[in-house]
Amino acid sequence: MLLIATQAGFSSWWPVSAQFSNGFKSGPPEVSSVSVAELAFAQAVKLEGRNDALCVDYFFQAATLAWFALEQQLIETGTPTGRAAEIYHASLCKLINVGQRYGRFHPSRGLEIQTAEGPVIIPITYQGFLWRPDEFDELITVSQTSSKELNTWYRCPGLGIATIAFHNRRPGERFRREQQSFSATVVLRRTLSDVGSNCRFEFVFADPLRVSALTIAERNISIARNPSAPIAFRLAQKDKQPIKAFLHPGSTTENLGLFLMEPYQPGKIPVIFVHGLLSDPFTWANAANEFLARPDLMERYQIWGFEYATGEPFLKSAALLREQLREVQWKLDPNGLDPALSQMVLVGHSMGGLVAKLQVTYSGTELWDAVSCRRLEDIATTPETREALSKSFFFEPSLSITRIVFLGTPHRGSPWAKRPIGRWGSKLVEEPSSTEALLQQLVRDNPDVFSREFSRRIPTSIDLLRVDSPLLQSINSLPIDERVQLHSIIGSGYWLLGAGDSDRVVPVSSARISSVVSEKYVHAKHTHINSNPGTIEELFCILRRHIVENSPGTNSAPMIPYASAH
């Protein structure tokens, strides 16, 4: 019979065969369970150092022994402090890590404990999650408490261990990232159904965005929460994918397109964030972090995102978003029963604002006329190419979008696109061979049909941001769906040669449009405007207004269009 310790006679009280049956005996009351827990923890650390999987059993034993003293303290004070809490949390943290390392703990199945009678599974209950139990693939414990890239780190002390949970995309799953992460607080406690001297233990996984306390002996005990951790973790892991996607369009396709930050939540309005040039969804880290810290917004909205290769012409990216918006509605709400999916909000930074704008405009023939003097149906090309061109150049407003927020959007282009650095950047973009072949076929078989802007090469995103781009000028003149309310948040305070006040990239004169219902200026550089606290607060004010205007039975007056003095 294996014993947890061989010192001070404690082994006679806590044989593994009795303890690890998950029908524990409470032990002699005169013996401090904290002292015994310390012995178990020390032995577990030694076993871990020798790469012995038995350490899993000892860490579990240390955590459960410490629980007896900690539980009494929670009943009396409501706060997990002191030596019992230290041992409990240290043991639980180790248990999560080494349990997964040795294949004994899986976040969708539970913990396997070896006993003299055979293996026993310590089960898991889940509270508050949108994710299903079988979607939990891995846990990592949180050690970081700050991030240079986050304006604020939101965390609360309490019972349990704050972790980051991961879900790996399954074959056939749509609108999810290759790997998605989310917060989970892990608690090991006696089950609520304990009777008499026998007790059983269970893990509780709680979603800290939706659960703030657990019931322990009929008392609500605050749990540890660290909702900023998954965002900071992803920021620390990010690589140079935006540059690769810009220079080599088509080379990175794993995560491109529309995605949901969490599983679909019927009744909640999607807010879709669209990043800008040479960027990716990480640019919205601060906005998402602040959003998760505001329960009133969390209650009414769900965060979605759209990622695209920024070296591609943004007409093509806009067509992809348009197509996927239709697809996601059909997949999530095929019968059209969720009104929230017809009240979506798009938030676009920089070129992402142009991608967003093209979701709510009527193309007519204006865009096509800007690049061709012949009707599309008369162009000599393949049916596949004709269909692709049609998707990019001919469209009507999406009926699902009712509000757009532009952040530093160059509606009339940027002088940087025509300067040496812009021309150099555009030339570095390496189009896929298939795209080059397509253009050659179009120009060869349709002589003197296409504009100079289109004939030389498929215009890159930088080409389309030139102030003198006929295509950009046509986009700026397209009529916008009258149902849609527009808002501008504009970076200012930096003088740009030949263009005046700007955010160092986009002139104020280019970022302003007359059809907005609100206009906000922030002193921020172009690359920082979407993480600026003033920007985020203005965005949240707009979202709260959107809630009011879209609440059933609301008779509030619409916002009156105005142009702010500047």
C-alpha positions in Angstrom: 0.0 0.0 0.0 1.5 3.4 -1.1 1.4 6.1 1.6 1.5 9.8 1.0 4.3 10.4 3.6 6.6 8.5 5.9 7.3 11.2 8.4 5.8 11.9 11.8 3.4 9.1 11.6 1.1 10.9 9.1 1.2 7.9 6.7 -1.0 5.8 9.0 -3.8 8.3 8.6 -3.7 9.0 4.9 -3.2 5.8 2.9 -3.6 6.3 -0.9 -6.0 3.4 -1.1 -8.4 5.3 1.2 -7.9 8.8 -0.1 -7.8 8.2 -3.8 -11.1 6.4 -3.9 -12.8 9.9 -4.3 -14.9 8.9 -1.3 -12.4 10.4 1.2 -12.5 10.0 5.0 -12.1 13.4 6.6 -9.2 12.4 8.9 -8.6 13.0 12.6 -9.7 16.5 13.5 -6.8 17.1 15.9 -4.4 16.8 13.0 -3.8 19.9 10.8 -4.7 19.0 7.3 -2.4 22.0 6.2 0.6 20.2 7.8 -0.2 17.0 6.0 -0.8 19.0 2.7 2.7 20.5 3.0 4.2 17.1 3.3 2.3 15.9 0.2 3.3 18.9 -1.7 6.9 18.5 -0.9 6.9 14.9 -2.0 5.1 15.9 -5.2 7.8 18.4 -6.0 10.5 15.7 -5.5 8.6 13.3 -7.8 8.2 16.0 -10.4 11.9 16.7 -10.3 12.5 13.0 -11.1 9.9 13.1 -14.0 7.8 10.6 -12.1 4.1 10.7 -13.1 3.2 9.8 -9.5 3.6 13.5 -8.7 0.1 14.1 -10.2 -1.4 12.0 -7.4 0.5 13.8 -4.7 -0.3 17.3 -6.0 -4.0 16.2 -6.1 -3.7 14.9 -2.5 -2.0 18.2 -1.4 -4.7 20.3 -2.9 -7.6 18.2 -1.4 -5.9 18.2 2.1 -5.4 21.9 2.0 -9.0 22.3 0.9 -10.4 21.1 4.3 -8.7 24.0 6.1 -9.4 26.5 3.3 -13.1 25.6 3.1 -13.5 26.4 6.8 -11.7 29.7 6.3 -14.0 30.6 3.3 -17.0 29.8 5.4 -15.8 32.1 8.2 -14.2 35.0 6.2 -15.2 34.5 2.6 -11.6 35.2 1.5 -8.9 32.6 0.5 -5.8 33.7 2.4 -3.1 32.2 4.6 -1.0 29.0 4.3 -4.0 26.8 3.4 -4.8 29.0 0.4 -1.1 29.1 -0.7 -0.8 25.3 -0.7 -4.1 24.8 -2.3 -3.5 27.2 -5.2 0.1 26.1 -5.7 -1.0 22.4 -5.8 -3.9 23.1 -8.1 -1.6 25.1 -10.5 0.9 22.2 -10.6 -1.9 19.7 -11.0 -3.2 21.5 -14.1 0.3 21.6 -15.6 1.7 18.2 -14.8 -1.6 16.5 -15.2 -1.7 17.5 -18.9 2.0 16.8 -19.3 1.6 13.1 -18.2 -1.7 12.7 -20.0 -3.7 12.3 -16.8 -5.7 15.5 -17.0 -7.7 16.6 -20.0 -9.9 19.8 -19.8 -12.8 18.1 -21.5 -12.7 14.8 -19.6 -11.3 15.2 -16.1 -8.3 14.1 -14.0 -7.3 10.4 -13.7 -6.0 9.5 -10.2 -4.2 6.2 -9.6 -5.4 4.3 -6.6 -4.8 0.9 -5.1 -8.3 -0.1 -6.4 -7.5 1.2 -9.9 -7.9 4.6 -11.7 -10.5 7.1 -10.6 -11.7 10.1 -12.7 -12.2 13.4 -10.9 -15.0 15.0 -13.0 -15.4 18.5 -14.3 -18.4 20.7 -14.2 -18.6 23.8 -16.4 -20.3 27.1 -15.5 -21.1 30.0 -17.8 -19.3 28.9 -20.9 -20.4 29.4 -24.5 -17.9 26.7 -25.4 -19.0 23.1 -25.1 -16.9 20.7 -22.8 -15.6 18.8 -25.8 -14.2 22.0 -27.2 -11.7 22.4 -24.4 -8.4 21.1 -25.8 -5.7 22.5 -23.5 -5.2 24.8 -20.5 -2.2 26.9 -19.5 -1.9 28.7 -16.2 -1.5 32.4 -16.2 1.7 33.9 -14.8 1.9 37.2 -16.6 0.2 40.1 -14.9 1.0 43.0 -17.4 1.5 43.7 -21.0 3.3 46.6 -22.7 0.7 46.5 -25.5 -2.4 46.6 -23.4 -3.5 49.9 -21.9 -5.1 48.2 -18.9 -4.8 44.7 -17.5 -8.1 43.5 -15.9 -7.8 40.9 -13.2 -9.5 40.1 -9.9 -8.1 38.0 -7.0 -10.1 35.1 -5.6 -10.5 31.4 -5.3 -9.1 29.2 -8.0 -6.5 29.4 -10.8 -6.9 31.7 -13.7 -6.1 29.8 -16.9 -6.2 30.3 -20.7 -8.2 27.6 -22.5 -7.6 26.7 -26.1 -9.9 25.3 -28.8 -8.3 23.9 -32.0 -10.4 24.2 -35.1 -11.9 21.0 -36.2 -12.3 20.0 -39.9 -15.4 21.5 -41.3 -15.7 24.2 -38.7 -16.4 27.6 -40.3 -15.8 31.1 -39.0 -13.3 30.1 -36.3 -9.6 30.7 -36.0 -7.1 27.9 -36.4 -6.7 28.1 -32.6 -8.9 30.2 -30.3 -8.2 31.1 -26.7 -10.5 32.1 -23.9 -10.4 32.6 -20.1 -11.3 29.8 -17.7 -11.0 29.8 -13.9 -10.3 26.3 -12.4 -11.4 25.4 -8.9 -11.1 22.0 -7.1 -13.8 21.7 -4.4 -15.9 19.2 -2.5 -19.0 18.4 -4.4 -22.2 20.1 -3.3 -23.8 16.7 -2.6 -21.4 15.5 0.1 -23.2 13.6 2.9 -21.7 12.5 6.2 -18.0 11.8 6.6 -17.4 10.8 3.0 -16.6 13.5 0.5 -16.1 13.7 -3.2 -14.2 16.2 -5.2 -14.8 17.8 -8.5 -13.2 20.4 -10.7 -15.3 23.5 -11.6 -14.4 25.4 -14.7 -16.0 28.8 -14.6 -16.1 31.5 -17.4 -14.8 34.6 -15.6 -16.6 36.8 -18.2 -19.9 35.5 -16.9 -19.3 34.0 -13.5 -17.9 36.0 -10.6 -18.5 33.7 -7.7 -19.1 30.0 -6.7 -21.2 28.6 -3.9 -19.1 27.1 -1.1 -21.0 25.8 1.9 -24.0 28.0 1.0 -21.8 31.1 0.7 -20.9 33.0 -2.5 -17.1 33.1 -2.8 -15.4 35.3 -5.4 -13.3 33.5 -7.9 -10.0 34.5 -9.5 -10.6 36.2 -12.9 -8.1 37.3 -15.5 -10.0 38.1 -18.7 -7.0 40.1 -20.2 -4.7 37.1 -20.1 -5.8 35.4 -23.4 -5.5 38.7 -25.3 -2.0 39.4 -23.8 -1.0 35.8 -24.6 -1.9 36.2 -28.3 -0.1 39.5 -28.5 3.0 37.9 -27.1 2.7 35.1 -29.7 2.1 37.2 -32.8 4.6 37.1 -35.7 5.2 38.9 -38.9 2.1 37.4 -40.7 0.7 40.9 -41.7 3.9 41.7 -43.6 3.9 38.3 -45.3 0.2 38.7 -46.2 0.9 42.1 -47.7 4.0 41.2 -49.7 2.7 37.8 -50.8 -1.1 37.9 -51.2 -2.5 34.3 -51.2 0.4 32.9 -49.3 -1.3 32.9 -45.9 -4.9 31.6 -46.0 -5.3 29.7 -42.7 -7.0 32.5 -40.8 -8.2 34.8 -43.5 -11.9 35.8 -43.6 -14.7 36.4 -41.1 -14.4 34.8 -37.7 -16.3 34.8 -34.3 -14.3 35.5 -31.2 -16.7 33.3 -29.2 -19.4 30.8 -30.3 -22.5 32.4 -31.8 -24.8 34.1 -29.3 -28.4 34.5 -30.7 -29.9 37.8 -29.8 -26.6 39.7 -29.5 -25.6 42.2 -32.1 -22.3 41.4 -33.9 -19.6 44.1 -33.9 -17.2 43.3 -36.7 -13.7 44.8 -36.5 -11.8 45.2 -39.8 -8.1 46.0 -39.6 -6.1 48.3 -41.9 -3.1 48.1 -44.2 -0.1 46.1 -43.0 -2.0 45.0 -40.0 -4.1 42.2 -38.6 -6.8 41.6 -35.9 -4.2 42.1 -33.1 -4.5 45.8 -33.8 -7.9 45.6 -32.0 -6.5 44.1 -28.8 -7.1 47.1 -26.6 -10.6 47.7 -27.9 -11.5 44.0 -27.3 -9.8 44.1 -23.8 -11.8 47.1 -22.8 -15.0 45.7 -24.3 -14.8 42.5 -22.2 -14.5 44.7 -19.1 -17.9 46.3 -19.7 -20.8 44.1 -18.8 -23.4 46.3 -20.4 -21.8 45.9 -23.8 -21.1 42.2 -23.3 -24.7 41.7 -22.6 -25.9 43.1 -25.9 -23.0 42.5 -28.3 -20.7 39.7 -29.6 -17.3 40.4 -31.1 -16.5 39.2 -34.6 -13.5 40.0 -36.8 -12.4 40.0 -40.4 -8.8 39.3 -41.5 -7.6 39.8 -45.1 -4.3 40.0 -47.0 -3.7 43.7 -47.1 -1.6 43.5 -50.3 -4.7 42.4 -52.2 -6.8 45.1 -53.8 -9.3 46.0 -51.2 -12.2 45.6 -53.7 -11.4 41.9 -53.6 -11.3 41.8 -49.8 -14.6 43.7 -49.6 -16.1 41.1 -51.9 -14.9 38.3 -49.6 -16.5 40.0 -46.6 -19.7 40.6 -48.5 -19.9 36.9 -49.5 -19.0 35.6 -46.0 -21.6 37.9 -44.3 -24.3 36.2 -46.4 -22.8 32.8 -45.7 -22.5 33.3 -41.9 -26.2 34.4 -41.7 -27.3 31.4 -43.6 -25.3 29.1 -41.4 -26.2 30.6 -38.1 -29.8 31.7 -38.7 -31.1 30.0 -41.8 -34.7 30.9 -41.0 -34.0 34.6 -40.3 -35.3 34.5 -36.7 -32.5 36.5 -35.1 -33.1 40.3 -35.5 -29.6 41.0 -34.1 -28.0 39.7 -37.3 -29.7 42.5 -39.2 -28.3 45.2 -36.8 -24.6 44.6 -37.3 -22.0 47.2 -36.7 -18.7 47.4 -38.7 -15.7 49.1 -37.2 -13.0 49.8 -39.8 -9.5 51.2 -39.3 -7.6 52.8 -42.1 -8.1 50.8 -45.3 -10.4 48.5 -43.3 -12.8 51.5 -43.2 -12.9 51.3 -47.1 -13.6 47.6 -46.9 -16.4 48.3 -44.5 -17.8 51.2 -46.6 -18.1 48.9 -49.6 -20.5 46.7 -47.7 -23.2 49.5 -47.6 -22.8 51.2 -51.0 -24.5 50.8 -54.4 -21.9 50.1 -57.1 -24.1 50.6 -60.1 -21.7 50.5 -63.1 -19.5 53.3 -61.7 -16.6 51.2 -60.4 -16.5 49.1 -63.6 -16.6 52.2 -65.8 -13.6 53.5 -63.9 -11.4 50.6 -65.2 -13.1 49.6 -68.4 -14.8 51.2 -71.4 -16.6 47.9 -72.3 -19.4 46.2 -70.5 -18.4 43.2 -68.3 -20.6 40.8 -70.3 -18.8 41.8 -73.5 -15.3 41.2 -72.1 -13.4 38.3 -73.6 -12.5 36.0 -70.7 -13.5 32.8 -68.9 -16.8 32.4 -67.0 -14.8 32.0 -63.7 -12.9 35.3 -64.3 -16.1 37.1 -65.2 -17.8 35.9 -62.0 -14.8 37.0 -59.9 -14.9 40.5 -61.5 -18.6 40.7 -61.0 -18.3 40.0 -57.3 -15.7 42.8 -56.9 -17.2 45.5 -59.1 -21.0 44.9 -58.9 -22.9 44.8 -55.6 -25.7 46.3 -53.5 -25.6 47.2 -49.8 -25.7 44.4 -47.3 -29.0 44.4 -45.4 -27.3 43.1 -42.2 -25.2 46.3 -41.6 -26.9 49.3 -40.1 -23.9 51.2 -38.7 -20.3 51.8 -39.5 -17.5 53.5 -37.5 -14.6 54.8 -39.5 -11.2 55.1 -37.8 -8.6 57.1 -39.7 -10.1 56.0 -43.0 -8.5 57.6 -46.1 -11.7 58.1 -48.1 -9.8 60.4 -50.6 -6.5 58.5 -50.3 -3.2 59.4 -48.7 -0.2 61.3 -50.1 2.1 58.6 -48.8 0.8 56.2 -51.4 2.3 58.4 -54.2 5.6 59.1 -52.4 8.7 57.0 -52.9 8.0 54.8 -49.8 4.5 54.1 -51.1 5.6 53.3 -54.7 8.4 51.1 -53.3 6.0 49.2 -51.0 3.6 48.7 -53.9 6.3 47.3 -56.1 7.4 44.8 -53.4 3.9 43.2 -53.5 4.3 39.8 -55.3 1.1 38.8 -57.0 0.4 35.1 -57.3 1.2 33.7 -60.8 -2.4 33.0 -61.3 -3.3 36.6 -60.8 -0.6 37.8 -63.2 -1.8 35.3 -65.9 -5.4 36.5 -65.4 -4.4 40.1 -66.0 -2.3 39.2 -69.1 -5.3 37.4 -70.6 -7.6 40.3 -70.0 -5.3 42.9 -71.5 -4.3 40.7 -74.4 -7.8 39.6 -75.4 -9.3 43.0 -74.8 -7.0 45.6 -76.3 -7.5 49.3 -75.4 -10.4 48.4 -73.1 -8.9 48.8 -69.6 -7.7 51.9 -67.9 -4.0 52.6 -67.4 -4.4 52.0 -63.7 -5.7 48.5 -64.3 -3.7 47.6 -67.4 -0.2 47.8 -65.9 -1.0 45.4 -63.1 -3.8 44.4 -60.8 -3.8 47.5 -58.5 -2.4 46.8 -55.0 -4.0 48.2 -51.9 -1.4 51.0 -51.9 -2.1 51.8 -55.6 -5.8 52.2 -54.8 -4.9 54.7 -51.9 -3.3 57.2 -54.3 -5.1 60.5 -54.2 -5.3 60.5 -58.0 -6.6 56.9 -58.3 -9.8 57.0 -60.5 -11.0 53.9 -58.8 -10.7 55.4 -55.3 -12.5 58.5 -56.6 -15.3 56.4 -57.9 -15.6 54.5 -54.6 -15.8 57.8 -52.7 -18.7 58.9 -54.9 -20.8 55.8 -54.5 -24.2 56.3 -52.9 -24.5 54.8 -49.4 -27.6 53.0 -48.1 -29.8 55.6 -46.3 -30.5 53.0 -43.5 -26.9 53.0 -42.4 -25.6 55.5 -39.9 -21.9 56.5 -40.2 -19.5 57.8 -37.7 -15.9 59.1 -38.1 -13.1 59.0 -35.5 -10.3 61.0 -37.0 -6.6 61.3 -35.9 -5.2 64.8 -35.9 -2.5 67.0 -34.4 0.3 66.2 -36.9 1.2 68.4 -39.8 1.6 66.5 -43.1 3.5 68.3 -45.9 1.2 69.3 -48.6 -1.9 67.9 -46.9 -2.2 69.8 -43.6 -3.5 68.4 -40.3 -3.3 64.6 -40.2 -2.5 61.5 -38.1 0.8 61.4 -40.0 -0.6 59.1 -42.7 -4.2 60.2 -43.4 -5.0 63.9 -43.8 -8.0 65.1 -41.9 -9.4 66.3 -45.2 -9.3 62.7 -46.5 -10.8 61.2 -43.3 -13.8 63.5 -43.3 -17.1 62.7 -45.1 -20.2 64.7 -45.0 -22.7 62.0 -44.4 -21.7 61.0 -40.8 -23.9 61.5 -37.8 -21.0 62.0 -35.5 -17.4 63.1 -35.9 -14.7 62.8 -33.2 -11.1 64.1 -33.3 -8.4 62.4 -31.2 -4.8 63.4 -31.0 -3.2 60.2 -32.2 -0.9 58.8 -34.8 -2.5 56.6 -37.5 -1.1 53.3 -36.2 -2.3 54.1 -32.6 -5.7 55.6 -33.2 -7.6 52.3 -32.7 -5.9 51.8 -29.3 -6.3 55.4 -28.1 -8.4 55.6 -25.0 -10.4 58.5 -26.4 -11.2 56.5 -29.5 -12.3 53.5 -27.5 -14.5 55.5 -25.3 -16.1 57.2 -28.3 -16.7 53.8 -29.9 -18.4 52.6 -26.8 -20.7 55.6 -26.7 -21.7 54.9 -30.3 -22.4 51.2 -29.5 -24.5 52.2 -26.5 -26.5 54.6 -28.8 -26.9 51.7 -31.2 -28.4 49.6 -28.4 -30.9 52.3 -27.6 -31.9 52.8 -31.2 -32.4 49.1 -31.8 -34.2 48.2 -28.6 -37.8 46.9 -29.2 -40.3 49.6 -28.7 -37.8 52.4 -28.6 -39.0 55.7 -29.9 -35.8 57.6 -29.4 -35.0 60.2 -32.1 -32.2 59.4 -34.5 -28.9 61.2 -34.1 -28.8 64.4 -36.2 -26.0 64.6 -38.8 -23.5 67.3 -38.2 -20.0 68.3 -39.1 -17.8 69.1 -36.1 -15.9 72.3 -36.2 -12.1 71.8 -36.2 
